[in-house]
Amino acid sequence: MEYRSWTQGTTFVTRMDYLSPLHNETAYCLAVEKLLGITNDVPERATVIRVMMMELNRISSHMVALGTGALELGAMGPMFFAFRDRETVLEIFEMITGLRMNMAYIRPCGVAQDLPEGALTKIRDGVKLMRKNFKDNATLLIGNSICPRVRGEGAGRGVQRGVQGLAQGLPRHVEAQRVGAAAVRLAARYHADAAGRVQGYARRGRADAVRVQARETVPAGGD
């Protein structure tokens, strides 16, 4: 980026997080505008468009998180519904910016271009549709029989989490009473498997060493 212009720098930061590219673009542009002293020169309409695009991007990103999270628990249906709503947002992005992801749409002192004709209608229709669909998502996720499996999981304390190597972000976003028990079981199983593998390697290593030593001590000619 040291060899690029301020505007060209947007194309780098937008690729740092393909699920939330617009947030990266905005953070970069806000920093550039503050550095250049042009924060007050950004048109109000551009600021409103930035916020609107970021909120839509937040919805699409959360749909990926909810859908893939349910899939990892064994529920496939919620992922299909979540990605359906993400597709609605990506279609809006494609209409406004020409791209579905990594748009480099937000630029220093504004945006790449104004909203095209018909964009507001498409946004209103998309939001109305998603409001209706979110009820289905909530029913599938909250009412799913898989969700109670994680209920009551964890009672890890700070020291225990440190021993387990859990990042600080996880305890912050999960209730303290739900953090730990599953991780303890997983860590214990992993450590047991790892210890077994290490012991197996050690046994094979010792056996190989004995065989090598035996071959080296056998006189030439086999006597």
C-alpha positions as CSV (number, residue, x, y, z in Angstrom):
1,M,0.0,0.0,0.0
2,E,3.0,2.3,0.4
3,Y,3.2,2.5,-3.4
4,R,-0.5,3.1,-4.0
5,S,-2.8,6.1,-3.8
6,W,-5.3,6.6,-1.0
7,T,-8.1,5.5,-3.2
8,Q,-6.2,2.4,-4.4
9,G,-5.6,1.4,-0.8
10,T,-9.3,0.6,-0.5
11,T,-8.9,-2.4,-2.8
12,F,-6.4,-4.0,-0.3
13,V,-8.4,-3.6,2.9
14,T,-11.7,-4.8,1.3
15,R,-10.1,-8.2,0.8
16,M,-9.0,-8.6,4.5
17,D,-12.4,-9.9,5.5
18,Y,-14.6,-11.1,2.6
19,L,-17.6,-11.4,4.9
20,S,-17.5,-7.8,6.0
21,P,-15.6,-5.9,3.3
22,L,-17.6,-2.7,3.7
23,H,-16.7,-2.3,7.3
24,N,-13.0,-2.6,6.5
25,E,-13.4,-0.1,3.7
26,T,-15.1,2.4,6.0
27,A,-12.6,2.0,8.8
28,Y,-9.7,2.7,6.3
29,C,-11.5,5.7,4.7
30,L,-12.3,7.2,8.1
31,A,-8.7,7.0,9.1
32,V,-7.5,8.5,5.8
33,E,-10.0,11.3,6.1
34,K,-8.9,12.1,9.6
35,L,-5.3,11.9,8.6
36,L,-5.8,14.3,5.7
37,G,-8.1,16.6,7.7
38,I,-11.1,16.3,5.4
39,T,-13.5,14.5,7.7
40,N,-16.0,17.4,7.6
41,D,-15.9,17.5,3.8
42,V,-17.6,14.1,3.4
43,P,-21.1,14.7,2.0
44,E,-23.9,13.7,4.4
45,R,-25.5,11.6,1.7
46,A,-22.3,9.6,1.3
47,T,-22.2,9.0,5.1
48,V,-25.8,7.8,5.1
49,I,-25.0,5.4,2.2
50,R,-22.0,4.1,4.0
51,V,-24.0,3.3,7.1
52,M,-26.8,1.7,5.1
53,M,-24.3,-0.5,3.2
54,M,-22.5,-1.5,6.4
55,E,-25.8,-2.5,8.1
56,L,-26.7,-4.6,5.1
57,N,-23.2,-6.1,5.2
58,R,-23.7,-6.9,8.9
59,I,-26.9,-8.8,8.1
60,S,-25.2,-10.9,5.4
61,S,-22.2,-11.6,7.7
62,H,-24.5,-12.7,10.5
63,M,-26.4,-15.0,8.2
64,V,-23.2,-16.8,7.4
65,A,-22.3,-17.1,11.1
66,L,-25.8,-18.4,12.1
67,G,-26.1,-20.7,9.1
68,T,-22.6,-22.3,9.5
69,G,-22.9,-22.4,13.3
70,A,-26.1,-24.4,13.0
71,L,-24.5,-26.7,10.4
72,E,-21.6,-27.5,12.7
73,L,-24.2,-28.6,15.3
74,G,-25.8,-30.9,12.8
75,A,-28.7,-28.7,11.5
76,M,-28.6,-28.3,7.8
77,G,-31.9,-26.6,7.2
78,P,-31.1,-23.3,9.0
79,M,-28.0,-22.9,6.7
80,F,-30.1,-23.0,3.6
81,F,-32.5,-20.4,5.0
82,A,-29.7,-18.1,6.2
83,F,-27.9,-18.2,2.9
84,R,-31.1,-17.4,1.2
85,D,-31.3,-14.1,3.0
86,R,-27.6,-13.5,2.5
87,E,-28.3,-13.8,-1.2
88,T,-30.9,-11.1,-1.0
89,V,-28.2,-8.7,0.4
90,L,-25.6,-9.7,-2.1
91,E,-28.0,-9.0,-5.0
92,I,-28.5,-5.5,-3.5
93,F,-24.7,-5.0,-3.4
94,E,-24.3,-6.2,-6.9
95,M,-26.9,-3.7,-8.2
96,I,-25.3,-0.8,-6.3
97,T,-21.6,-1.5,-6.7
98,G,-21.4,-4.0,-9.5
99,L,-19.9,-6.7,-7.3
100,R,-21.2,-9.0,-4.6
101,M,-18.1,-9.0,-2.4
102,N,-14.8,-7.1,-2.1
103,M,-16.4,-4.1,-3.8
104,A,-14.0,-1.2,-2.9
105,Y,-17.2,0.9,-3.0
106,I,-16.4,3.2,-0.1
107,R,-13.7,5.6,-1.0
108,P,-11.9,8.5,0.9
109,C,-14.3,11.4,1.1
110,G,-17.4,9.5,-0.1
111,V,-18.3,6.5,-2.1
112,A,-17.5,5.3,-5.6
113,Q,-20.9,6.3,-7.1
114,D,-24.3,7.3,-6.0
115,L,-27.2,4.8,-5.7
116,P,-28.4,3.8,-9.2
117,E,-32.0,4.1,-10.3
118,G,-34.2,1.6,-8.7
119,A,-31.8,0.9,-5.8
120,L,-34.0,2.3,-3.1
121,T,-37.0,0.2,-4.3
122,K,-34.9,-2.9,-4.3
123,I,-33.5,-2.2,-0.8
124,R,-37.0,-1.6,0.6
125,D,-38.3,-4.8,-1.0
126,G,-35.3,-6.7,0.2
127,V,-35.7,-5.5,3.8
128,K,-39.4,-6.3,3.8
129,L,-38.6,-9.8,2.6
130,M,-35.9,-10.4,5.1
131,R,-38.1,-9.2,8.0
132,K,-40.5,-11.9,7.1
133,N,-37.8,-14.5,6.5
134,F,-36.1,-13.8,9.8
135,K,-39.1,-15.2,11.6
136,D,-38.5,-18.5,9.9
137,N,-34.8,-18.4,10.8
138,A,-35.6,-17.7,14.4
139,T,-38.0,-20.7,14.5
140,L,-35.5,-23.0,12.9
141,L,-32.6,-21.9,15.1
142,I,-34.2,-21.3,18.5
143,G,-36.9,-24.0,18.1
144,N,-34.5,-26.6,16.8
145,S,-34.0,-29.7,18.9
146,I,-30.3,-29.4,18.4
147,C,-29.9,-26.1,20.2
148,P,-30.6,-27.6,23.7
149,R,-27.5,-29.7,23.3
150,V,-25.3,-26.7,24.1
151,R,-27.5,-25.4,26.8
152,G,-25.8,-25.5,30.2
153,E,-22.5,-26.3,28.7
154,G,-19.5,-24.9,30.5
155,A,-18.5,-23.5,33.9
156,G,-14.9,-22.7,33.1
157,R,-13.2,-20.0,35.2
158,G,-10.5,-17.7,34.2
159,V,-7.6,-20.0,35.1
160,Q,-9.2,-23.0,33.6
161,R,-9.8,-21.1,30.3
162,G,-6.2,-20.0,30.4
163,V,-5.0,-23.6,30.8
164,Q,-7.3,-24.7,27.9
165,G,-5.9,-21.9,25.7
166,L,-9.2,-20.4,24.9
167,A,-9.1,-16.9,23.4
168,Q,-10.5,-14.0,25.4
169,G,-13.1,-13.4,22.7
170,L,-15.0,-16.6,23.4
171,P,-15.7,-16.0,27.1
172,R,-16.8,-12.4,26.3
173,H,-19.4,-13.6,23.8
174,V,-20.7,-16.6,25.6
175,E,-22.2,-16.7,29.0
176,A,-19.7,-17.6,31.7
177,Q,-21.7,-20.6,32.8
178,R,-21.6,-22.0,29.3
179,V,-17.9,-21.8,28.7
180,G,-15.7,-24.7,29.6
181,A,-17.3,-28.1,30.1
182,A,-17.4,-29.0,26.4
183,A,-13.9,-27.6,26.0
184,V,-12.7,-29.6,28.9
185,R,-14.1,-32.8,27.4
186,L,-12.7,-31.9,24.0
187,A,-9.3,-31.0,25.3
188,A,-9.1,-34.2,27.4
189,R,-10.1,-36.3,24.4
190,Y,-7.5,-34.5,22.3
191,H,-4.8,-34.8,24.9
192,A,-5.5,-38.5,25.4
193,D,-5.4,-39.1,21.6
194,A,-2.2,-37.0,21.3
195,A,-0.6,-38.9,24.2
196,G,-1.5,-42.2,22.7
197,R,0.0,-41.2,19.4
198,V,3.2,-39.9,21.0
199,Q,3.5,-43.2,23.0
200,G,2.9,-45.1,19.8
201,Y,5.6,-43.1,18.0
202,A,8.0,-43.7,20.9
203,R,7.4,-47.5,20.9
204,R,7.9,-47.7,17.1
205,G,11.0,-45.5,17.5
206,R,12.5,-47.8,20.2
207,A,11.6,-50.9,18.1
208,D,13.3,-49.4,15.0
209,A,16.3,-48.5,17.1
210,V,16.6,-52.1,18.4
211,R,16.3,-53.5,14.9
212,V,19.0,-51.1,13.6
213,Q,21.2,-52.0,16.5
214,A,20.7,-55.7,15.9
215,R,21.6,-55.4,12.3
216,E,24.7,-53.4,13.1
217,T,25.9,-56.1,15.7
218,V,25.4,-59.1,13.3
219,P,28.8,-60.1,11.9
220,A,29.3,-60.1,8.2
221,G,28.5,-63.5,6.8
222,G,25.8,-64.1,9.4
223,D,28.0,-66.0,11.9
